[in-house]
Amino acid sequence: GEVDEQCACSVGETQACFGGAPALAGVGACGLGSQACEPSGEFGVFGACGGWTGPSEEVCDGVDNDCDGTADEGCECAFGETRGCYTGPPGTEGVGRCAPGSQVCSDGWGPCEGSVLPDVETCDGTDDDCDGLVDEGCECTPGTTRACYETPSGMPAEGTPGVGLCREGVRSCSELPGGGSAWGACGGANIASPEVCRNSMDEDCDGLIDEGCGTPTVDCTVADVLFLVDTTGSMSGEIAQIQARLRDTIIPGLAAEIADVRFSVASFDDFAVGGYGSAGDVPFRLVQSITPDVATTQAAVNTLRASGGADAPESQVEALYQVATGAGLGGFVPPRPSCGTAVGYPCFRPGATPIILLFTDADFHNGPGGVYSYGGISPTPHTYSQAVSALNAIGAKVLGLMSGTPARDDLTAIARDTGALASDGSPIVFDIGSDGSSLGPDVVRAVQTLCR
């Protein structure tokens, strides 16, 4: 226990010291002390080392008490660790109101706290004794029902019925095999669940929609929405769905999301040369330029008809280039007449975000990486990179509405390359079903995903 005691020093000087084995100093609980220089003769000498802490027997407290470099060796659990526990009769945990508690490790596992154990049935609409029956022995008339709101295990549920998606269920009274009657389990209740982003629903039933979902990646306060539709022969079901759902689902949903929204309609088939398309096919056709009028938009959509096409890939890339530039292409697509300061073939308004809803079931000709490239067409159709550059120059976002698996990769690429991304960074592509059966709500969800 002696450290530099009786060594010469200047009176008033102090130094750190340790009274145990030097190798243990500063290890685990073994802490340094201090000693002061005391008057003694001409120079003074260091006195005894005080305040140091030596090793002790190991206890399970998260500290290396014996200073061997390891804490809590030999203990059944780590200090501060928690685990679930239940002290009720076997078979009752998670039944009715019975629920597990927790134990905390502190020199071994502590007592089980917070568990809910079986109790006497009190006719309160819950399974108090945790036997799977509610209010058995209580008076109820078989066949009668009453409202309920609880988890499948019979515990009170979070959320408020009638707020958001939360709804009460129904409990029915039934006769028991041995006589008497009892209320059964709560069925049909829709209880609170974690909030899901970008779906305009209040799943956690707190009165807020999509809270905590981050900020939108695109300003959709003012936006012009183009319906760009593949009108080749395999698209008849999808076109019928657009026509049927435009006024009752799609436009109301978009108007609810975008404060100042206008609409345009265009279509594409393919080049009617070289086996790429059929007679009468065109790589791009503007049906209706930007308009705020719903009836005009519906009338434009109603003119769409599925026909033609030849090989499976279509002219999506050329159509997108024409949408962005209005430049035209030889005798295949006439250039757009002037529309003042507006941009693109549909005449997107200055200051409005162009949102292009691309409906297709096929791969792209001249697609990403040059796949399915054209040959023997003059003038030469535009490339994928040219289309992307033109779209990005006007700030257009291309959202994929896919009705066939072949379209997935190319739609994903164009959404990614034009910044049509969800808040988690994933490209926005929705599968609308092989015949467009989910098209209406999916169009709205796609735009919500972009704008929220």
Protein Blocks (a to p, Z undefined) as FASTA:
>chain_A
ZZhihiacdehiacdddfbdfklgopajbccdddddddehjnopadddehiacdddddde
hpafkonopahihiabdehiacdddfbdehkgopajbccdddddeeiaaddehiacdddd
ehnopafkonopahihiacdehiacdddddfkopacedjehiajbccddddddddfkgpj
dddddehiacdddddehklpafkonopahihkapafbdckbccddddddfbfklmmmmmm
mmmmmmmmmmmmmmmmmmbacddddddfbdceehlacehiafbdcfbdcdfbfklmmmmm
mmpcceejjbfbdcklmmmmmmmnonogajlbccdddehjagcjkopaehiacddddddf
bdcehiehhiaiaehiacddddfklmmmmmmmnopacddddfbfklmmmmmmmmmmnopa
cfkopacdddebjnopmmmmmmmmmmmmmmZZ
